[in-house]
Every structure is written in C-alpha cells, then in structure tokens.
Amino acid sequence: MATPLAFTAGYTHSVDAVRAAYSDEQYWKARIAEVGGPGARLDAFAVEGDQIRIQLVQSIPADQLPPAITAVRPGDLVIPRTETYTGTGGIFEAHVDGAPAVVRGTVTMAPDGGTGSTTAVNGTIEVKIPLFGGKIEAAISERLIELLGNEATFTEEWLNRQ
C-alpha cells in the first residue's frame, strides 16, 4: 500500500511569477546546483507553448539515509525525476535507480487570496518490498518533505532576486 505525500509551499509572489521561474532554464540549473545533492544534474529542459518539461537527477548520500533503506539498498540513492507543467498544474514522477520505489503525483498552483500564491504537491510513495516497504516509504516521505521545503525556499529567494 502506497504512502501519501502532501506538501504545500506559500510564496509572496503570484502564480504567474512562479510559473515564469519554472519556465526559465537558469532557475532549474541554479536550483539543482543549490538543493539537488551531490552529483545532481539537469538532464533535459523544454518549453513548448504553455508546457514545461524538466528531467533531472538528484541523489541522497548513503550516510544521510536511515538504516531501513541502506539495509535493502546499499549506497547512495540516485533519483531520476520528471516534472511536466501545463498552465497552473503539473505532474511529477521519480524513481530510485536499482530499487522498486516510485513517487508520483500532481502539483497545483493557485493564488493565495492576496498578492502571493501557493503550490500544493500531492502524490504517493510506493516501495514494493515485502515487510519493509512501509518503513522505507516513511523514510522517503520524510526526506522528500525536507527536499520540497528546500526547493520552495530556493524558489522564494530566486523570485525575490528577480
């Protein structure tokens, strides 16, 4: 059974400003360099009409992982991730190389009622390993919430500099 993933980021900037950052390749390069982890990279970036598609690879060093994960999958976790945005919504999918773990879901951007906006991430984490899957999903959820928070902080700071 999959573990739910939910995260909401608040920005002092409009949906249009957040969307403009997402459609800027320099934003993605800077974000991956700052919060992507060792060996992180942007593999592909494309804007076609109102669609944005990003493929990136992030990693989590083995020494930052809980024993529940390293017992099943030793070494660093290499995590390819794809995000696609159209209008004010998007979808994402990530997996762990060499492990039966998948994270997927949606992203929704909306005005916050003032001059800012919110971005809501909702999805699932699924690790198909008997007995240990739920424990590993919980550990991945914790790391993802931390990563999403770091990415939101980076985005707010990026927008403040623009």
Phi and psi in radians as a Rosetta constraint file:
Dihedral C 1 N 2 CA 2 C 2 CIRCULARHARMONIC -1.300 0.35
Dihedral N 2 CA 2 C 2 N 3 CIRCULARHARMONIC 2.648 0.35
Dihedral C 2 N 3 CA 3 C 3 CIRCULARHARMONIC -1.698 0.35
Dihedral N 3 CA 3 C 3 N 4 CIRCULARHARMONIC 2.298 0.35
Dihedral C 3 N 4 CA 4 C 4 CIRCULARHARMONIC -1.234 0.35
Dihedral N 4 CA 4 C 4 N 5 CIRCULARHARMONIC 2.622 0.35
Dihedral C 4 N 5 CA 5 C 5 CIRCULARHARMONIC -2.183 0.35
Dihedral N 5 CA 5 C 5 N 6 CIRCULARHARMONIC 2.203 0.35
Dihedral C 5 N 6 CA 6 C 6 CIRCULARHARMONIC -2.490 0.35
Dihedral N 6 CA 6 C 6 N 7 CIRCULARHARMONIC 2.292 0.35
Dihedral C 6 N 7 CA 7 C 7 CIRCULARHARMONIC -2.646 0.35
Dihedral N 7 CA 7 C 7 N 8 CIRCULARHARMONIC 2.409 0.35
Dihedral C 7 N 8 CA 8 C 8 CIRCULARHARMONIC -2.238 0.35
Dihedral N 8 CA 8 C 8 N 9 CIRCULARHARMONIC 2.288 0.35
Dihedral C 8 N 9 CA 9 C 9 CIRCULARHARMONIC -1.937 0.35
Dihedral N 9 CA 9 C 9 N 10 CIRCULARHARMONIC 2.403 0.35
Dihedral C 9 N 10 CA 10 C 10 CIRCULARHARMONIC -1.865 0.35
Dihedral N 10 CA 10 C 10 N 11 CIRCULARHARMONIC 2.389 0.35
Dihedral C 10 N 11 CA 11 C 11 CIRCULARHARMONIC -2.153 0.35
Dihedral N 11 CA 11 C 11 N 12 CIRCULARHARMONIC 2.593 0.35
Dihedral C 11 N 12 CA 12 C 12 CIRCULARHARMONIC -1.458 0.35
Dihedral N 12 CA 12 C 12 N 13 CIRCULARHARMONIC 0.034 0.35
Dihedral C 12 N 13 CA 13 C 13 CIRCULARHARMONIC -1.943 0.35
Dihedral N 13 CA 13 C 13 N 14 CIRCULARHARMONIC 2.774 0.35
Dihedral C 13 N 14 CA 14 C 14 CIRCULARHARMONIC -1.225 0.35
Dihedral N 14 CA 14 C 14 N 15 CIRCULARHARMONIC 2.883 0.35
Dihedral C 14 N 15 CA 15 C 15 CIRCULARHARMONIC -0.988 0.35
Dihedral N 15 CA 15 C 15 N 16 CIRCULARHARMONIC -0.741 0.35
Dihedral C 15 N 16 CA 16 C 16 CIRCULARHARMONIC -1.057 0.35
Dihedral N 16 CA 16 C 16 N 17 CIRCULARHARMONIC -0.675 0.35
Dihedral C 16 N 17 CA 17 C 17 CIRCULARHARMONIC -1.185 0.35
Dihedral N 17 CA 17 C 17 N 18 CIRCULARHARMONIC -0.735 0.35
Dihedral C 17 N 18 CA 18 C 18 CIRCULARHARMONIC -1.118 0.35
Dihedral N 18 CA 18 C 18 N 19 CIRCULARHARMONIC -0.787 0.35
Dihedral C 18 N 19 CA 19 C 19 CIRCULARHARMONIC -1.071 0.35
Dihedral N 19 CA 19 C 19 N 20 CIRCULARHARMONIC -0.683 0.35
Dihedral C 19 N 20 CA 20 C 20 CIRCULARHARMONIC -1.106 0.35
Dihedral N 20 CA 20 C 20 N 21 CIRCULARHARMONIC -0.690 0.35
Dihedral C 20 N 21 CA 21 C 21 CIRCULARHARMONIC -1.087 0.35
Dihedral N 21 CA 21 C 21 N 22 CIRCULARHARMONIC -0.805 0.35
Dihedral C 21 N 22 CA 22 C 22 CIRCULARHARMONIC -1.070 0.35
Dihedral N 22 CA 22 C 22 N 23 CIRCULARHARMONIC -0.467 0.35
Dihedral C 22 N 23 CA 23 C 23 CIRCULARHARMONIC -1.609 0.35
Dihedral N 23 CA 23 C 23 N 24 CIRCULARHARMONIC 0.195 0.35
Dihedral C 23 N 24 CA 24 C 24 CIRCULARHARMONIC -1.919 0.35
Dihedral N 24 CA 24 C 24 N 25 CIRCULARHARMONIC 1.999 0.35
Dihedral C 24 N 25 CA 25 C 25 CIRCULARHARMONIC -1.026 0.35
Dihedral N 25 CA 25 C 25 N 26 CIRCULARHARMONIC -0.588 0.35
Dihedral C 25 N 26 CA 26 C 26 CIRCULARHARMONIC -1.123 0.35
Dihedral N 26 CA 26 C 26 N 27 CIRCULARHARMONIC -0.604 0.35
Dihedral C 26 N 27 CA 27 C 27 CIRCULARHARMONIC -1.003 0.35
Dihedral N 27 CA 27 C 27 N 28 CIRCULARHARMONIC -0.854 0.35
Dihedral C 27 N 28 CA 28 C 28 CIRCULARHARMONIC -1.149 0.35
Dihedral N 28 CA 28 C 28 N 29 CIRCULARHARMONIC -0.715 0.35
Dihedral C 28 N 29 CA 29 C 29 CIRCULARHARMONIC -1.094 0.35
Dihedral N 29 CA 29 C 29 N 30 CIRCULARHARMONIC -0.770 0.35
Dihedral C 29 N 30 CA 30 C 30 CIRCULARHARMONIC -1.176 0.35
Dihedral N 30 CA 30 C 30 N 31 CIRCULARHARMONIC -0.713 0.35
Dihedral C 30 N 31 CA 31 C 31 CIRCULARHARMONIC -1.128 0.35
Dihedral N 31 CA 31 C 31 N 32 CIRCULARHARMONIC -0.780 0.35
Dihedral C 31 N 32 CA 32 C 32 CIRCULARHARMONIC -1.164 0.35
Dihedral N 32 CA 32 C 32 N 33 CIRCULARHARMONIC -0.619 0.35
Dihedral C 32 N 33 CA 33 C 33 CIRCULARHARMONIC -1.173 0.35
Dihedral N 33 CA 33 C 33 N 34 CIRCULARHARMONIC -0.636 0.35
Dihedral C 33 N 34 CA 34 C 34 CIRCULARHARMONIC -1.476 0.35
Dihedral N 34 CA 34 C 34 N 35 CIRCULARHARMONIC -0.693 0.35
Dihedral C 34 N 35 CA 35 C 35 CIRCULARHARMONIC -2.170 0.35
Dihedral N 35 CA 35 C 35 N 36 CIRCULARHARMONIC 0.149 0.35
Dihedral C 35 N 36 CA 36 C 36 CIRCULARHARMONIC -1.443 0.35
Dihedral N 36 CA 36 C 36 N 37 CIRCULARHARMONIC -0.249 0.35
Dihedral C 36 N 37 CA 37 C 37 CIRCULARHARMONIC 1.577 0.35
Dihedral N 37 CA 37 C 37 N 38 CIRCULARHARMONIC 3.017 0.35
Dihedral C 37 N 38 CA 38 C 38 CIRCULARHARMONIC -1.108 0.35
Dihedral N 38 CA 38 C 38 N 39 CIRCULARHARMONIC 2.366 0.35
Dihedral C 38 N 39 CA 39 C 39 CIRCULARHARMONIC 1.295 0.35
Dihedral N 39 CA 39 C 39 N 40 CIRCULARHARMONIC 0.134 0.35
Dihedral C 39 N 40 CA 40 C 40 CIRCULARHARMONIC -1.168 0.35
Dihedral N 40 CA 40 C 40 N 41 CIRCULARHARMONIC 2.602 0.35
Dihedral C 40 N 41 CA 41 C 41 CIRCULARHARMONIC -2.724 0.35
Dihedral N 41 CA 41 C 41 N 42 CIRCULARHARMONIC 2.710 0.35
Dihedral C 41 N 42 CA 42 C 42 CIRCULARHARMONIC -1.676 0.35
Dihedral N 42 CA 42 C 42 N 43 CIRCULARHARMONIC 1.999 0.35
Dihedral C 42 N 43 CA 43 C 43 CIRCULARHARMONIC -1.539 0.35
Dihedral N 43 CA 43 C 43 N 44 CIRCULARHARMONIC -0.577 0.35
Dihedral C 43 N 44 CA 44 C 44 CIRCULARHARMONIC -2.720 0.35
Dihedral N 44 CA 44 C 44 N 45 CIRCULARHARMONIC 2.544 0.35
Dihedral C 44 N 45 CA 45 C 45 CIRCULARHARMONIC -2.544 0.35
Dihedral N 45 CA 45 C 45 N 46 CIRCULARHARMONIC 2.240 0.35
Dihedral C 45 N 46 CA 46 C 46 CIRCULARHARMONIC -2.564 0.35
Dihedral N 46 CA 46 C 46 N 47 CIRCULARHARMONIC 2.438 0.35
Dihedral C 46 N 47 CA 47 C 47 CIRCULARHARMONIC -2.152 0.35
Dihedral N 47 CA 47 C 47 N 48 CIRCULARHARMONIC 2.130 0.35
Dihedral C 47 N 48 CA 48 C 48 CIRCULARHARMONIC -2.316 0.35
Dihedral N 48 CA 48 C 48 N 49 CIRCULARHARMONIC 1.922 0.35
Dihedral C 48 N 49 CA 49 C 49 CIRCULARHARMONIC 1.096 0.35
Dihedral N 49 CA 49 C 49 N 50 CIRCULARHARMONIC -2.196 0.35
Dihedral C 49 N 50 CA 50 C 50 CIRCULARHARMONIC -1.710 0.35
Dihedral N 50 CA 50 C 50 N 51 CIRCULARHARMONIC 0.204 0.35
Dihedral C 50 N 51 CA 51 C 51 CIRCULARHARMONIC -1.761 0.35
Dihedral N 51 CA 51 C 51 N 52 CIRCULARHARMONIC 2.353 0.35
Dihedral C 51 N 52 CA 52 C 52 CIRCULARHARMONIC -2.077 0.35
Dihedral N 52 CA 52 C 52 N 53 CIRCULARHARMONIC 2.299 0.35
Dihedral C 52 N 53 CA 53 C 53 CIRCULARHARMONIC -2.277 0.35
Dihedral N 53 CA 53 C 53 N 54 CIRCULARHARMONIC 2.220 0.35
Dihedral C 53 N 54 CA 54 C 54 CIRCULARHARMONIC -2.210 0.35
Dihedral N 54 CA 54 C 54 N 55 CIRCULARHARMONIC 2.330 0.35
Dihedral C 54 N 55 CA 55 C 55 CIRCULARHARMONIC -2.136 0.35
Dihedral N 55 CA 55 C 55 N 56 CIRCULARHARMONIC 2.187 0.35
Dihedral C 55 N 56 CA 56 C 56 CIRCULARHARMONIC -2.442 0.35
Dihedral N 56 CA 56 C 56 N 57 CIRCULARHARMONIC 2.870 0.35
Dihedral C 56 N 57 CA 57 C 57 CIRCULARHARMONIC -2.227 0.35
Dihedral N 57 CA 57 C 57 N 58 CIRCULARHARMONIC 2.260 0.35
Dihedral C 57 N 58 CA 58 C 58 CIRCULARHARMONIC -2.128 0.35
Dihedral N 58 CA 58 C 58 N 59 CIRCULARHARMONIC 2.894 0.35
Dihedral C 58 N 59 CA 59 C 59 CIRCULARHARMONIC -2.519 0.35
Dihedral N 59 CA 59 C 59 N 60 CIRCULARHARMONIC 2.721 0.35
Dihedral C 59 N 60 CA 60 C 60 CIRCULARHARMONIC -2.179 0.35
Dihedral N 60 CA 60 C 60 N 61 CIRCULARHARMONIC 2.083 0.35
Dihedral C 60 N 61 CA 61 C 61 CIRCULARHARMONIC -1.081 0.35
Dihedral N 61 CA 61 C 61 N 62 CIRCULARHARMONIC 2.516 0.35
Dihedral C 61 N 62 CA 62 C 62 CIRCULARHARMONIC -0.961 0.35
Dihedral N 62 CA 62 C 62 N 63 CIRCULARHARMONIC -0.619 0.35
Dihedral C 62 N 63 CA 63 C 63 CIRCULARHARMONIC -1.254 0.35
Dihedral N 63 CA 63 C 63 N 64 CIRCULARHARMONIC -0.128 0.35
Dihedral C 63 N 64 CA 64 C 64 CIRCULARHARMONIC -1.799 0.35
Dihedral N 64 CA 64 C 64 N 65 CIRCULARHARMONIC 0.084 0.35
Dihedral C 64 N 65 CA 65 C 65 CIRCULARHARMONIC -1.735 0.35
Dihedral N 65 CA 65 C 65 N 66 CIRCULARHARMONIC 2.574 0.35
Dihedral C 65 N 66 CA 66 C 66 CIRCULARHARMONIC -1.256 0.35
Dihedral N 66 CA 66 C 66 N 67 CIRCULARHARMONIC 2.696 0.35
Dihedral C 66 N 67 CA 67 C 67 CIRCULARHARMONIC -0.968 0.35
Dihedral N 67 CA 67 C 67 N 68 CIRCULARHARMONIC -0.515 0.35
Dihedral C 67 N 68 CA 68 C 68 CIRCULARHARMONIC -1.030 0.35
Dihedral N 68 CA 68 C 68 N 69 CIRCULARHARMONIC -0.584 0.35
Dihedral C 68 N 69 CA 69 C 69 CIRCULARHARMONIC -1.475 0.35
Dihedral N 69 CA 69 C 69 N 70 CIRCULARHARMONIC -0.830 0.35
Dihedral C 69 N 70 CA 70 C 70 CIRCULARHARMONIC -1.177 0.35
Dihedral N 70 CA 70 C 70 N 71 CIRCULARHARMONIC -0.384 0.35
Dihedral C 70 N 71 CA 71 C 71 CIRCULARHARMONIC -1.201 0.35
Dihedral N 71 CA 71 C 71 N 72 CIRCULARHARMONIC -0.576 0.35
Dihedral C 71 N 72 CA 72 C 72 CIRCULARHARMONIC -1.644 0.35
Dihedral N 72 CA 72 C 72 N 73 CIRCULARHARMONIC -0.619 0.35
Dihedral C 72 N 73 CA 73 C 73 CIRCULARHARMONIC -2.380 0.35
Dihedral N 73 CA 73 C 73 N 74 CIRCULARHARMONIC 1.535 0.35
Dihedral C 73 N 74 CA 74 C 74 CIRCULARHARMONIC -1.173 0.35
Dihedral N 74 CA 74 C 74 N 75 CIRCULARHARMONIC 2.700 0.35
Dihedral C 74 N 75 CA 75 C 75 CIRCULARHARMONIC 1.626 0.35
Dihedral N 75 CA 75 C 75 N 76 CIRCULARHARMONIC 3.118 0.35
Dihedral C 75 N 76 CA 76 C 76 CIRCULARHARMONIC -1.138 0.35
Dihedral N 76 CA 76 C 76 N 77 CIRCULARHARMONIC 2.607 0.35
Dihedral C 76 N 77 CA 77 C 77 CIRCULARHARMONIC -1.638 0.35
Dihedral N 77 CA 77 C 77 N 78 CIRCULARHARMONIC 2.164 0.35
Dihedral C 77 N 78 CA 78 C 78 CIRCULARHARMONIC -1.816 0.35
Dihedral N 78 CA 78 C 78 N 79 CIRCULARHARMONIC 2.172 0.35
Dihedral C 78 N 79 CA 79 C 79 CIRCULARHARMONIC -2.193 0.35
Dihedral N 79 CA 79 C 79 N 80 CIRCULARHARMONIC 1.676 0.35
Dihedral C 79 N 80 CA 80 C 80 CIRCULARHARMONIC -1.219 0.35
Dihedral N 80 CA 80 C 80 N 81 CIRCULARHARMONIC 2.448 0.35
Dihedral C 80 N 81 CA 81 C 81 CIRCULARHARMONIC -2.464 0.35
Dihedral N 81 CA 81 C 81 N 82 CIRCULARHARMONIC 2.392 0.35
Dihedral C 81 N 82 CA 82 C 82 CIRCULARHARMONIC -2.168 0.35
Dihedral N 82 CA 82 C 82 N 83 CIRCULARHARMONIC 2.336 0.35
Dihedral C 82 N 83 CA 83 C 83 CIRCULARHARMONIC -2.230 0.35
Dihedral N 83 CA 83 C 83 N 84 CIRCULARHARMONIC 2.390 0.35
Dihedral C 83 N 84 CA 84 C 84 CIRCULARHARMONIC -2.303 0.35
Dihedral N 84 CA 84 C 84 N 85 CIRCULARHARMONIC 2.209 0.35
Dihedral C 84 N 85 CA 85 C 85 CIRCULARHARMONIC -2.069 0.35
Dihedral N 85 CA 85 C 85 N 86 CIRCULARHARMONIC 2.400 0.35
Dihedral C 85 N 86 CA 86 C 86 CIRCULARHARMONIC -2.378 0.35
Dihedral N 86 CA 86 C 86 N 87 CIRCULARHARMONIC 2.138 0.35
Dihedral C 86 N 87 CA 87 C 87 CIRCULARHARMONIC 1.095 0.35
Dihedral N 87 CA 87 C 87 N 88 CIRCULARHARMONIC -2.216 0.35
Dihedral C 87 N 88 CA 88 C 88 CIRCULARHARMONIC -1.819 0.35
Dihedral N 88 CA 88 C 88 N 89 CIRCULARHARMONIC 0.342 0.35
Dihedral C 88 N 89 CA 89 C 89 CIRCULARHARMONIC -2.365 0.35
Dihedral N 89 CA 89 C 89 N 90 CIRCULARHARMONIC 2.977 0.35
Dihedral C 89 N 90 CA 90 C 90 CIRCULARHARMONIC -2.874 0.35
Dihedral N 90 CA 90 C 90 N 91 CIRCULARHARMONIC 3.000 0.35
Dihedral C 90 N 91 CA 91 C 91 CIRCULARHARMONIC -2.275 0.35
Dihedral N 91 CA 91 C 91 N 92 CIRCULARHARMONIC 2.714 0.35
Dihedral C 91 N 92 CA 92 C 92 CIRCULARHARMONIC -2.489 0.35
Dihedral N 92 CA 92 C 92 N 93 CIRCULARHARMONIC 2.711 0.35
Dihedral C 92 N 93 CA 93 C 93 CIRCULARHARMONIC -2.612 0.35
Dihedral N 93 CA 93 C 93 N 94 CIRCULARHARMONIC 2.412 0.35
Dihedral C 93 N 94 CA 94 C 94 CIRCULARHARMONIC -2.453 0.35
Dihedral N 94 CA 94 C 94 N 95 CIRCULARHARMONIC 2.649 0.35
Dihedral C 94 N 95 CA 95 C 95 CIRCULARHARMONIC -2.472 0.35
Dihedral N 95 CA 95 C 95 N 96 CIRCULARHARMONIC 2.899 0.35
Dihedral C 95 N 96 CA 96 C 96 CIRCULARHARMONIC -1.818 0.35
Dihedral N 96 CA 96 C 96 N 97 CIRCULARHARMONIC 2.132 0.35
Dihedral C 96 N 97 CA 97 C 97 CIRCULARHARMONIC -0.994 0.35
Dihedral N 97 CA 97 C 97 N 98 CIRCULARHARMONIC 2.272 0.35
Dihedral C 97 N 98 CA 98 C 98 CIRCULARHARMONIC 1.351 0.35
Dihedral N 98 CA 98 C 98 N 99 CIRCULARHARMONIC 0.245 0.35
Dihedral C 98 N 99 CA 99 C 99 CIRCULARHARMONIC -2.501 0.35
Dihedral N 99 CA 99 C 99 N 100 CIRCULARHARMONIC 2.610 0.35
Dihedral C 99 N 100 CA 100 C 100 CIRCULARHARMONIC -1.446 0.35
Dihedral N 100 CA 100 C 100 N 101 CIRCULARHARMONIC 1.059 0.35
Dihedral C 100 N 101 CA 101 C 101 CIRCULARHARMONIC -2.183 0.35
Dihedral N 101 CA 101 C 101 N 102 CIRCULARHARMONIC 2.271 0.35
Dihedral C 101 N 102 CA 102 C 102 CIRCULARHARMONIC -2.371 0.35
Dihedral N 102 CA 102 C 102 N 103 CIRCULARHARMONIC 2.395 0.35
Dihedral C 102 N 103 CA 103 C 103 CIRCULARHARMONIC -2.134 0.35
Dihedral N 103 CA 103 C 103 N 104 CIRCULARHARMONIC 2.278 0.35
Dihedral C 103 N 104 CA 104 C 104 CIRCULARHARMONIC -2.617 0.35
Dihedral N 104 CA 104 C 104 N 105 CIRCULARHARMONIC 2.728 0.35
Dihedral C 104 N 105 CA 105 C 105 CIRCULARHARMONIC 3.015 0.35
Dihedral N 105 CA 105 C 105 N 106 CIRCULARHARMONIC -2.781 0.35
Dihedral C 105 N 106 CA 106 C 106 CIRCULARHARMONIC -2.179 0.35
Dihedral N 106 CA 106 C 106 N 107 CIRCULARHARMONIC 2.775 0.35
Dihedral C 106 N 107 CA 107 C 107 CIRCULARHARMONIC -2.238 0.35
Dihedral N 107 CA 107 C 107 N 108 CIRCULARHARMONIC 2.303 0.35
Dihedral C 107 N 108 CA 108 C 108 CIRCULARHARMONIC -2.230 0.35
Dihedral N 108 CA 108 C 108 N 109 CIRCULARHARMONIC 2.184 0.35
Dihedral C 108 N 109 CA 109 C 109 CIRCULARHARMONIC -1.802 0.35
Dihedral N 109 CA 109 C 109 N 110 CIRCULARHARMONIC 2.385 0.35
Dihedral C 109 N 110 CA 110 C 110 CIRCULARHARMONIC -2.605 0.35
Dihedral N 110 CA 110 C 110 N 111 CIRCULARHARMONIC 2.635 0.35
Dihedral C 110 N 111 CA 111 C 111 CIRCULARHARMONIC -1.096 0.35
Dihedral N 111 CA 111 C 111 N 112 CIRCULARHARMONIC 2.638 0.35
Dihedral C 111 N 112 CA 112 C 112 CIRCULARHARMONIC -1.685 0.35
Dihedral N 112 CA 112 C 112 N 113 CIRCULARHARMONIC 0.128 0.35
Dihedral C 112 N 113 CA 113 C 113 CIRCULARHARMONIC 1.675 0.35
Dihedral N 113 CA 113 C 113 N 114 CIRCULARHARMONIC -0.229 0.35
Dihedral C 113 N 114 CA 114 C 114 CIRCULARHARMONIC -2.096 0.35
Dihedral N 114 CA 114 C 114 N 115 CIRCULARHARMONIC -2.296 0.35
Dihedral C 114 N 115 CA 115 C 115 CIRCULARHARMONIC -1.703 0.35
Dihedral N 115 CA 115 C 115 N 116 CIRCULARHARMONIC -0.074 0.35
Dihedral C 115 N 116 CA 116 C 116 CIRCULARHARMONIC -1.749 0.35
Dihedral N 116 CA 116 C 116 N 117 CIRCULARHARMONIC -2.859 0.35
Dihedral C 116 N 117 CA 117 C 117 CIRCULARHARMONIC -2.669 0.35
Dihedral N 117 CA 117 C 117 N 118 CIRCULARHARMONIC 2.941 0.35
Dihedral C 117 N 118 CA 118 C 118 CIRCULARHARMONIC -2.232 0.35
Dihedral N 118 CA 118 C 118 N 119 CIRCULARHARMONIC 2.638 0.35
Dihedral C 118 N 119 CA 119 C 119 CIRCULARHARMONIC -2.197 0.35
Dihedral N 119 CA 119 C 119 N 120 CIRCULARHARMONIC 2.093 0.35
Dihedral C 119 N 120 CA 120 C 120 CIRCULARHARMONIC -1.872 0.35
Dihedral N 120 CA 120 C 120 N 121 CIRCULARHARMONIC 2.233 0.35
Dihedral C 120 N 121 CA 121 C 121 CIRCULARHARMONIC -1.879 0.35
Dihedral N 121 CA 121 C 121 N 122 CIRCULARHARMONIC 2.192 0.35
Dihedral C 121 N 122 CA 122 C 122 CIRCULARHARMONIC -2.353 0.35
Dihedral N 122 CA 122 C 122 N 123 CIRCULARHARMONIC 2.283 0.35
Dihedral C 122 N 123 CA 123 C 123 CIRCULARHARMONIC -2.930 0.35
Dihedral N 123 CA 123 C 123 N 124 CIRCULARHARMONIC -2.825 0.35
Dihedral C 123 N 124 CA 124 C 124 CIRCULARHARMONIC -2.394 0.35
Dihedral N 124 CA 124 C 124 N 125 CIRCULARHARMONIC 2.674 0.35
Dihedral C 124 N 125 CA 125 C 125 CIRCULARHARMONIC -2.087 0.35
Dihedral N 125 CA 125 C 125 N 126 CIRCULARHARMONIC 2.195 0.35
Dihedral C 125 N 126 CA 126 C 126 CIRCULARHARMONIC -2.282 0.35
Dihedral N 126 CA 126 C 126 N 127 CIRCULARHARMONIC 2.142 0.35
Dihedral C 126 N 127 CA 127 C 127 CIRCULARHARMONIC -2.132 0.35
Dihedral N 127 CA 127 C 127 N 128 CIRCULARHARMONIC 1.983 0.35
Dihedral C 127 N 128 CA 128 C 128 CIRCULARHARMONIC -1.594 0.35
Dihedral N 128 CA 128 C 128 N 129 CIRCULARHARMONIC 1.262 0.35
Dihedral C 128 N 129 CA 129 C 129 CIRCULARHARMONIC -2.291 0.35
Dihedral N 129 CA 129 C 129 N 130 CIRCULARHARMONIC 2.038 0.35
Dihedral C 129 N 130 CA 130 C 130 CIRCULARHARMONIC -0.960 0.35
Dihedral N 130 CA 130 C 130 N 131 CIRCULARHARMONIC 2.496 0.35
Dihedral C 130 N 131 CA 131 C 131 CIRCULARHARMONIC 1.219 0.35
Dihedral N 131 CA 131 C 131 N 132 CIRCULARHARMONIC -0.711 0.35
Dihedral C 131 N 132 CA 132 C 132 CIRCULARHARMONIC -1.776 0.35
Dihedral N 132 CA 132 C 132 N 133 CIRCULARHARMONIC -0.200 0.35
Dihedral C 132 N 133 CA 133 C 133 CIRCULARHARMONIC -0.942 0.35
Dihedral N 133 CA 133 C 133 N 134 CIRCULARHARMONIC -0.834 0.35
Dihedral C 133 N 134 CA 134 C 134 CIRCULARHARMONIC -1.092 0.35
Dihedral N 134 CA 134 C 134 N 135 CIRCULARHARMONIC -0.700 0.35
Dihedral C 134 N 135 CA 135 C 135 CIRCULARHARMONIC -1.158 0.35
Dihedral N 135 CA 135 C 135 N 136 CIRCULARHARMONIC -0.707 0.35
Dihedral C 135 N 136 CA 136 C 136 CIRCULARHARMONIC -1.204 0.35
Dihedral N 136 CA 136 C 136 N 137 CIRCULARHARMONIC -0.708 0.35
Dihedral C 136 N 137 CA 137 C 137 CIRCULARHARMONIC -1.010 0.35
Dihedral N 137 CA 137 C 137 N 138 CIRCULARHARMONIC -0.746 0.35
Dihedral C 137 N 138 CA 138 C 138 CIRCULARHARMONIC -1.091 0.35
Dihedral N 138 CA 138 C 138 N 139 CIRCULARHARMONIC -0.715 0.35
Dihedral C 138 N 139 CA 139 C 139 CIRCULARHARMONIC -1.171 0.35
Dihedral N 139 CA 139 C 139 N 140 CIRCULARHARMONIC -0.713 0.35
Dihedral C 139 N 140 CA 140 C 140 CIRCULARHARMONIC -1.129 0.35
Dihedral N 140 CA 140 C 140 N 141 CIRCULARHARMONIC -0.731 0.35
Dihedral C 140 N 141 CA 141 C 141 CIRCULARHARMONIC -1.013 0.35
Dihedral N 141 CA 141 C 141 N 142 CIRCULARHARMONIC -0.789 0.35
Dihedral C 141 N 142 CA 142 C 142 CIRCULARHARMONIC -1.043 0.35
Dihedral N 142 CA 142 C 142 N 143 CIRCULARHARMONIC -0.806 0.35
Dihedral C 142 N 143 CA 143 C 143 CIRCULARHARMONIC -1.155 0.35
Dihedral N 143 CA 143 C 143 N 144 CIRCULARHARMONIC -0.698 0.35
Dihedral C 143 N 144 CA 144 C 144 CIRCULARHARMONIC -1.156 0.35
Dihedral N 144 CA 144 C 144 N 145 CIRCULARHARMONIC -0.715 0.35
Dihedral C 144 N 145 CA 145 C 145 CIRCULARHARMONIC -1.061 0.35
Dihedral N 145 CA 145 C 145 N 146 CIRCULARHARMONIC -0.720 0.35
Dihedral C 145 N 146 CA 146 C 146 CIRCULARHARMONIC -1.100 0.35
Dihedral N 146 CA 146 C 146 N 147 CIRCULARHARMONIC -0.811 0.35
Dihedral C 146 N 147 CA 147 C 147 CIRCULARHARMONIC -1.089 0.35
Dihedral N 147 CA 147 C 147 N 148 CIRCULARHARMONIC -0.799 0.35
Dihedral C 147 N 148 CA 148 C 148 CIRCULARHARMONIC -1.083 0.35
Dihedral N 148 CA 148 C 148 N 149 CIRCULARHARMONIC -0.646 0.35
Dihedral C 148 N 149 CA 149 C 149 CIRCULARHARMONIC -1.108 0.35
Dihedral N 149 CA 149 C 149 N 150 CIRCULARHARMONIC -0.765 0.35
Dihedral C 149 N 150 CA 150 C 150 CIRCULARHARMONIC -1.114 0.35
Dihedral N 150 CA 150 C 150 N 151 CIRCULARHARMONIC -0.696 0.35
Dihedral C 150 N 151 CA 151 C 151 CIRCULARHARMONIC -1.152 0.35
Dihedral N 151 CA 151 C 151 N 152 CIRCULARHARMONIC -0.683 0.35
Dihedral C 151 N 152 CA 152 C 152 CIRCULARHARMONIC -1.142 0.35
Dihedral N 152 CA 152 C 152 N 153 CIRCULARHARMONIC -0.738 0.35
Dihedral C 152 N 153 CA 153 C 153 CIRCULARHARMONIC -1.069 0.35
Dihedral N 153 CA 153 C 153 N 154 CIRCULARHARMONIC -0.777 0.35
Dihedral C 153 N 154 CA 154 C 154 CIRCULARHARMONIC -1.040 0.35
Dihedral N 154 CA 154 C 154 N 155 CIRCULARHARMONIC -0.778 0.35
Dihedral C 154 N 155 CA 155 C 155 CIRCULARHARMONIC -1.078 0.35
Dihedral N 155 CA 155 C 155 N 156 CIRCULARHARMONIC -0.783 0.35
Dihedral C 155 N 156 CA 156 C 156 CIRCULARHARMONIC -1.063 0.35
Dihedral N 156 CA 156 C 156 N 157 CIRCULARHARMONIC -0.781 0.35
Dihedral C 156 N 157 CA 157 C 157 CIRCULARHARMONIC -1.132 0.35
Dihedral N 157 CA 157 C 157 N 158 CIRCULARHARMONIC -0.696 0.35
Dihedral C 157 N 158 CA 158 C 158 CIRCULARHARMONIC -1.058 0.35
Dihedral N 158 CA 158 C 158 N 159 CIRCULARHARMONIC -0.820 0.35
Dihedral C 158 N 159 CA 159 C 159 CIRCULARHARMONIC -1.134 0.35
Dihedral N 159 CA 159 C 159 N 160 CIRCULARHARMONIC -0.630 0.35
Dihedral C 159 N 160 CA 160 C 160 CIRCULARHARMONIC -1.102 0.35
Dihedral N 160 CA 160 C 160 N 161 CIRCULARHARMONIC -0.508 0.35
Dihedral C 160 N 161 CA 161 C 161 CIRCULARHARMONIC -1.475 0.35
Dihedral N 161 CA 161 C 161 N 162 CIRCULARHARMONIC -0.269 0.35
